[in-house]
Amino acid sequence: MNVKISARPCSETHKYIYVSDLIELISFSSKPNIKIAHVALYLIDANFDKQVTSYFSNRGRSYSKDMHRENFGFDINTREYLTHCDDIRYLTSKYFLPNDLEGIEDGFCYLIEELKSIECIKDLDIDFGSSAMFKVTEASRKYNDDLNPYIFRLSDTMDFKESNPFRDKLAVLDTYSVMYAACLLSGDSPTEIRKFQSHLEFTQVFSEYISYKLMIELAIKNNELKINDDKILASDLKEYLGKNGYFFRGFNDWIAIEPAKPLINNKPNEQLEASNNKLKEAQVKIADLENQLAQAKAGLADKPTDDLKDVPHQSYRTVDRVMYAMAKLAKRDNTEPYSQNNPSLNAAITTILQNDGLTLEYQAVGKWLSRINDIKPLQ
C-alpha cells in the first residue's frame, strides 16, 4: 500500500499536489460537497488523464516525471486511480478513509501550474493556496473522526481492584439480551458496545465480547439456553454458566458445581491430604488434653480444702505446740480431750474466725485440736 504524503517540508513541495489531495480539494471547494465518485466521473468525462502528467517525489527534494502520457497518450496512473474512485462505495464519501485506497497507486502528484492550464480544472475555480489546503486537511480529519472515532475498550483502561463495575450492574438483572449476557461474561460496558459496533476495528478490539456472544448464541441454538422475546431469564443464565464453569461474584458464585470452582483457590491434592492429617493429629492431642483436664478437675473435687498435707511436715510439731500452749492459756490442760467430739473449744475458735471474716470449716479446726492429744509434756 502506498501512503499518501501531505507534508511539504521544502520549497519545491508547495508546487505539487498529491492526487488524493486534489480529489478532496475539489470536493471541499464545491457547495455542497461533490462526492468522490462524482468528482472521479467528472474528470473521466473531461479526459483529464489525457491532459495531465503525474510526478513522483524523491523525499520532497526532487520530482521525476512519468512518461506514460508521451508513450501511450494518457497518464496510466491517473486513469487507474479515477477508475478506482468511480465506484459505488464513494457515492456518499466526501473524503477518503484510511483504507479506501488500499491496493491502488496513490503516491503520485501533479504540478499545480500544469493543473491550472487544464480546462476542466480551470472551470472549477479552485484555490490551491496553503490556507485552502490546510482547511481541506482539517475537514478530512474531522470527517474521518466522525465516521470512525478512536475505538477503545473501556475495561482495558480501568484498574479493577475489587470487581468490575460494568459486571456488577449487569449481575442484578432479572433478564438478559444476548448482548447483555455477553457483556456480563466479557466485562464490557453495553454502552461502549453500542457506540463502536459499526466501527471498522470493532471485531479486533472487542474480540472477547464477540467470542462470548457467539457462545451464547450457540447455546440458544442448541437449546442449552431458553430465550423468549429476545430475553434470557437470569436463573437460566446462572445455571448454564455454572454448568460450564463460569462463576461471577454476586451473580452465580453460590452455585456449588464440581470440579469447576474458579472462585476458590484450590490447593493441590497432596497439600490437602497433608493438611487433613495435621488436623487429625491436632484433634487427637486436644482430646487427650481435655481428658487430662477432666481427671485433674475430678481429683481436685475429691480433695478436701483443709488437707493437712499442704502444710510442710517439719512445721507440724511447731504448730502442735503452739496449739497446746493456746489451750493451756484458755485454761484447758492436756488431760481434757480436745477432739471433734468436744466442740466447746472448737466452736469458740470457729466463731472467732467467722466474726473476723476468716472462714474455716468446723471439721478443719477439730482436726488440728485433735493433734494436741498426742503431745506429752516433759515430767
VOZAMI-692153 format. One line per 8 residues: number of its first residue (from 1); their letters; for each residue x, y, z of C-alpha. Coordinates in steps of 0.02 Angstrom, whole numbers. Each point is the difference from the previous one (the first is absolute). Layout:
residues N
NUM> A> X/Y/Z  ... .
This chain:
residues 379
1> MNVKISAR> 0/0/0  64/172/-45  -15/132/134  -69/170/-45  124/137/46  -77/164/52  150/85/80  101/119/-108 .
9> PCSETHKY> 166/30/91  96/98/-134  -29/142/-125  -31/-118/-148  -142/-95/82  -124/143/-4  7/-6/-190  -78/-174/-2 .
17> IYVSDLIE> -160/-81/63  -31/-184/29  -142/-81/-95  -104/-40/154  22/179/62  -61/64/-168  -158/-108/6  -37/57/179 .
25> LISFSSKP> 36/182/-45  -126/-8/-142  -130/-77/117  34/129/135  -7/147/-123  -173/-44/-64  -156/50/95  -74/-119/46 .
33> NIKIAHVA> 143/-123/-5  11/-102/-159  27/-179/54  160/-92/-50  -85/-111/-129  -76/152/-87  167/91/-1  82/-151/-81 .
41> LYLIDANF> -139/-15/-129  15/187/-41  188/-17/-32  -22/-160/-102  -131/81/-111  116/151/-25  144/-116/-57  105/64/144 .
49> DKQVTSYF> 119/-149/-12  46/52/-180  45/178/51  95/-22/164  172/-67/42  40/-89/164  158/25/101  86/-101/137 .
57> SNRGRSYS> 85/83/146  175/-44/59  -26/41/185  -65/172/-50  171/55/-63  -28/-34/-184  -139/-65/-114  11/-122/-145 .
65> KDMHRENF> -120/11/-147  -98/-154/-52  16/-28/-189  -161/-101/-23  -96/141/-85  138/27/-127  8/-187/-35  -184/-49/6 .
73> GFDINTRE> -96/162/-21  -70/-3/179  66/-4/177  -24/-179/58  16/45/185  -142/125/-13  -112/-115/-102  16/-145/122 .
81> YLTHCDDI> -26/115/148  -157/82/-70  -71/-170/-50  25/-59/178  -89/154/71  -146/-15/-122  -78/-131/112  -161/-20/97 .
89> RYLTSKYF> 93/4/166  47/182/-33  -174/61/-46  -24/68/176  181/35/50  63/180/6  176/-49/52  106/-157/-1 .
97> LPNDLEGI> 5/-119/147  169/-77/49  -32/-167/-87  -95/63/-152  150/3/-117  80/-164/52  70/-91/-151  0/153/-116 .
105> EDGFCYLI> 147/111/-45  -32/169/82  177/59/35  10/113/-151  -35/186/-17  -30/138/-127  87/164/-34  -125/134/53 .
113> EELKSIEC> 48/120/-141  -38/-135/-128  -168/-34/83  -49/182/-15  20/-11/-187  -120/-148/-20  -174/58/-49  -103/-115/114 .
121> IKDLDIDF> 102/58/152  -7/184/-49  -190/-11/-8  -5/-51/186  88/160/54  99/-90/137  110/88/128  165/-96/8 .
129> GSSAMFKV> 70/110/139  73/-73/161  -143/69/103  -129/-91/-105  101/-162/10  9/15/189  -190/16/8  -19/-154/-108 .
137> TEASRKYN> 116/-100/111  -98/50/157  -167/-37/-83  63/-171/-54  64/-39/175  -166/49/80  -95/-101/-128  104/-154/42 .
145> DDLNPYIF> -19/26/188  -190/15/-16  -15/-159/-103  131/-100/91  36/74/171  144/-63/102  -54/-170/63  51/-69/169 .
153> RLSDTMDF> -56/-129/126  -45/94/159  32/-150/112  180/-3/-62  28/178/60  -69/-24/177  81/-76/153  -123/-121/79 .
161> KESNPFRD> 65/-28/177  -152/-88/70  -123/-33/-141  -54/56/-172  -133/138/17  -78/-43/-168  -19/-182/51  -68/49/172 .
169> KLAVLDTY> -140/102/-81  -45/-142/-117  4/-133/136  -162/64/83  -112/-9/-154  -147/-120/-13  13/-27/-188  137/16/-130 .
177> SVMYAACL> 13/33/-184  138/-91/-94  104/159/2  -21/26/188  42/-182/35  159/14/-104  45/164/89  -22/-88/167 .
185> LSGDSPTE> 129/-129/-54  124/118/-83  -16/140/129  -37/131/-134  -119/146/10  -157/-20/-108  13/186/-38  171/-24/-79 .
193> IRKFQSHL> -62/-149/-100  -141/103/-75  118/146/-33  133/-98/-94  -91/-150/-75  3/79/-175  183/48/13  120/-78/-123 .
201> EFTQVFSE> 112/-62/142  -140/-61/114  35/-185/-29  183/21/43  -21/108/156  -152/-90/72  51/-178/-48  -36/-66/176 .
209> YISYKLMI> -178/68/-3  -30/-72/-173  60/-174/52  -119/-1/150  -142/64/-108  27/-144/-120  3/-121/147  -168/63/64 .
217> ELAIKNNE> -77/-6/-174  63/-178/-24  -72/-52/169  -169/69/-52  11/-89/-167  40/-166/87  -142/25/126  123/14/144 .
225> LKINDDKI> -73/171/38  -181/52/-15  -44/169/-73  -172/80/-11  -34/168/-81  189/24/-19  22/-18/189  90/-132/104 .
233> LASDLKEY> -54/-27/180  136/36/127  -30/-169/84  27/-92/-165  157/99/-39  72/-33/174  -30/-186/-18  73/-8/-176 .
241> LGKNGYFF> 156/99/48  24/-103/158  -8/-163/-95  133/64/-118  116/60/139  -36/187/-4  -25/76/173  -18/185/37 .
249> RGFNDWIA> -2/79/172  -173/61/45  -79/-91/-147  17/-189/10  149/-28/114  -112/-89/126  -27/-145/-119  105/-147/58 .
257> IEPAKPLI> 50/-100/-154  149/-118/-3  133/4/-57  -10/175/-72  15/127/140  98/147/-71  -40/109/150  89/-120/118 .
265> NNKPNEQL> 188/-6/5  16/-189/12  158/-78/70  80/-151/-84  -65/-169/64  165/-37/89  -12/160/100  -182/-33/45 .
273> EASNNKLK> 43/-177/60  144/64/106  -111/134/75  -134/-129/43  129/-111/87  63/146/104  -178/43/47  -34/-178/58 .
281> EAQVKIAD> 159/-1/107  -48/165/79  -175/-66/38  75/-154/88  114/111/105  -143/113/48  -107/-149/52  144/-67/108 .
289> LENQLAQA> 26/169/84  -186/16/33  1/-173/81  148/48/112  -85/160/50  -160/-93/46  98/-121/109  91/143/86 .
297> KAGLADKP> -165/86/37  -72/-161/72  153/-21/111  -16/177/67  -184/-27/36  39/-154/106  141/85/96  -57/91/160 .
305> TDDLKDVP> 44/182/8  73/-19/174  117/-144/-45  145/9/126  119/-63/-133  11/177/-62  95/43/159  186/-49/-5 .
313> HQSYRTVD> 37/-149/115  137/90/98  -127/132/53  -123/-121/80  94/-12/167  12/188/18  -184/26/-40  -49/-139/123 .
321> RVMYAMAK> 96/81/141  -73/172/-37  -174/-76/3  43/-88/166  58/164/79  -156/91/-60  -107/-135/76  89/20/167 .
329> LAKRDNTE> -29/189/-9  -183/-37/-27  8/-98/165  -6/-166/-89  135/-124/45  60/-155/-89  -108/-117/102  -158/65/-80 .
337> PYSQNNPS> -46/-75/-165  7/123/-143  -76/-79/-152  -144/19/-121  -108/-80/136  42/139/123  -74/148/-91  15/135/131 .
345> LNAAITTI> 174/62/-44  -25/-46/-182  -159/103/-8  81/146/89  145/6/-124  -114/-18/-151  -113/141/63  147/118/28 .
353> LQNDGLTL> 67/-33/-176  -168/26/-81  -29/163/95  168/64/-66  -40/-54/-178  124/-144/2  -111/-145/-48  62/-175/44 .
361> EYQAVGKW> -101/-160/-1  -53/-70/170  77/-171/-44  168/79/-44  14/82/172  -45/-164/81  139/-91/-94  132/119/67 .
369> LSRINDIK> -69/-6/179  3/-190/-4  188/5/-26  24/79/173  -43/-169/78  160/-72/-66  112/126/89  80/-69/160 .
377> PLQ> 73/135/114  171/-36/74  -5/-54/187 .
